[in-house]
């Protein structure tokens, strides 16, 4: 097996792991959080976000979703279908898990963690909607990347 194929396998694994995490967040946690009032939502985030933000899994998965496709791109034939699929998949990773997380999610997390659970700010529901939307954007981008990396691997095989 070539370096490019191993890198594509790693790309699929890391994107698959991150896809599973986002599937759990969007399809399990979102429905659980939606009926919460502002106080319960703020308390939940205070318990969940500090651990989730610093979990080694997050860093390993995101770094893996960047490094593995980069290695694959260097090992694959330029212009081949697997190369193009991998390049587009990497673009989805850079947009979703990386850019949206750094530029949109992290500042929102800081804002939400500053809320007083005893007195959530007016309009806290808008913050929750943004939180849900950001998670769905990252999920869609990651699921797309996963599909593209898998298609590149299948095409390469």
C-alpha positions in Angstrom: 0.0 0.0 0.0 1.3 3.4 -0.9 1.8 6.5 1.3 -1.1 8.2 -0.5 -3.4 5.3 0.3 -2.4 5.2 4.0 -2.9 9.0 4.2 -6.4 8.6 2.7 -7.2 5.9 5.2 -6.1 8.2 8.0 -8.1 11.0 6.4 -11.2 8.8 6.5 -10.6 7.7 10.1 -10.1 11.2 11.5 -13.0 12.7 9.5 -15.1 9.7 10.6 -14.3 10.2 14.2 -15.1 14.0 14.1 -18.2 13.2 12.1 -19.4 10.9 14.8 -18.7 13.5 17.5 -20.7 16.1 15.6 -23.5 13.6 14.9 -23.8 13.1 18.7 -23.8 16.8 19.3 -26.4 17.7 16.7 -28.7 14.7 17.0 -28.5 13.9 20.7 -27.3 17.0 22.6 -29.3 19.6 20.6 -32.6 17.9 21.1 -31.7 17.6 24.8 -30.8 21.3 25.1 -33.6 22.7 23.0 -36.3 22.5 25.8 -33.9 23.9 28.5 -34.6 27.3 29.9 -31.9 29.9 29.9 -30.6 28.9 33.4 -30.5 25.2 32.6 -28.8 25.9 29.3 -26.2 28.1 30.9 -25.5 25.6 33.6 -25.2 22.8 31.1 -22.7 24.8 29.0 -20.6 25.6 32.2 -20.3 21.8 32.8 -19.8 20.8 29.2 -17.8 23.4 27.3 -14.7 23.7 29.5 -14.1 19.9 29.2 -15.1 19.7 25.5 -12.9 22.7 24.5 -9.7 21.1 26.0 -10.3 17.5 25.2 -7.2 15.9 23.5 -9.6 14.1 21.2 -10.6 17.4 19.6 -7.0 18.5 18.9 -5.9 15.1 17.6 -9.0 14.7 15.3 -8.7 18.2 13.8 -5.0 18.0 13.3 -5.4 14.6 11.8 -8.1 15.9 9.4 -5.6 18.5 8.2 -2.3 16.6 8.2 -3.5 13.3 6.7 -5.1 14.9 3.6 -2.1 17.1 3.1 0.2 14.1 3.1 -2.2 12.4 0.7 -2.1 15.4 -1.7 1.7 15.3 -1.8 1.6 11.5 -2.5 -1.3 11.5 -5.1 -1.0 12.3 -8.8 -2.0 15.9 -9.4 -5.2 16.1 -11.4 -6.3 12.6 -10.6 -9.8 12.1 -9.2 -8.5 11.1 -5.7 -6.3 14.2 -5.6 -9.3 16.5 -6.5 -11.6 14.7 -4.1 -9.0 15.0 -1.3 -8.3 18.7 -2.1 -12.0 19.5 -1.9 -12.4 17.5 1.3 -9.5 19.4 2.9 -11.1 22.7 1.9 -14.3 21.6 3.8 -12.1 20.7 6.8 -10.4 24.1 6.7 -13.7 25.9 6.4 -15.8 23.9 8.9 -13.8 22.3 11.8 -11.0 24.9 11.6 -12.3 28.3 10.5 -15.8 28.1 11.8 -14.6 26.7 15.1 -11.9 29.3 15.6 -13.7 32.4 14.3 -17.3 31.7 15.3 -17.6 28.9 17.9 -14.8 29.9 20.2 -15.9 33.5 20.7 -19.5 32.3 21.2 -18.3 29.9 23.8 -16.6 32.7 25.7 -19.8 34.8 25.5 -22.0 32.0 26.7 -19.7 31.0 29.5 -19.9 34.6 30.8 -23.6 34.2 31.3 -24.9 34.2 34.9 -27.0 31.0 35.1 -29.2 32.7 37.7 -30.0 35.5 35.3 -29.3 34.6 31.6 -29.1 37.7 29.4 -32.0 38.8 27.4 -31.9 37.2 24.0 -30.0 34.1 25.3 -32.2 32.1 22.8 -30.4 33.8 19.9 -27.1 32.6 21.4 -28.4 29.1 21.6 -29.6 29.3 18.0 -26.2 30.5 16.9 -24.6 27.6 18.9 -26.9 25.1 17.1 -26.3 26.7 13.7 -22.5 26.6 14.1 -22.6 23.0 15.1 -24.7 22.1 12.0 -22.3 24.0 9.7 -19.3 22.2 11.2 -21.2 18.9 10.9 -22.2 19.4 7.3 -18.6 20.4 6.4 -17.1 17.4 8.2 -19.6 15.0 6.8 -18.9 16.3 3.3 -15.1 16.0 3.9 -15.6 12.4 5.2 -17.6 11.5 2.1 -15.0 13.0 -0.2 -12.1 11.3 1.5 -13.9 8.0 1.4 -14.7 8.5 -2.3 -11.0 9.3 -2.9 -9.9 6.2 -1.1 -12.4 4.0 -3.0 -11.4 5.5 -6.3 -7.7 4.9 -5.4 -8.3 1.2 -4.5 
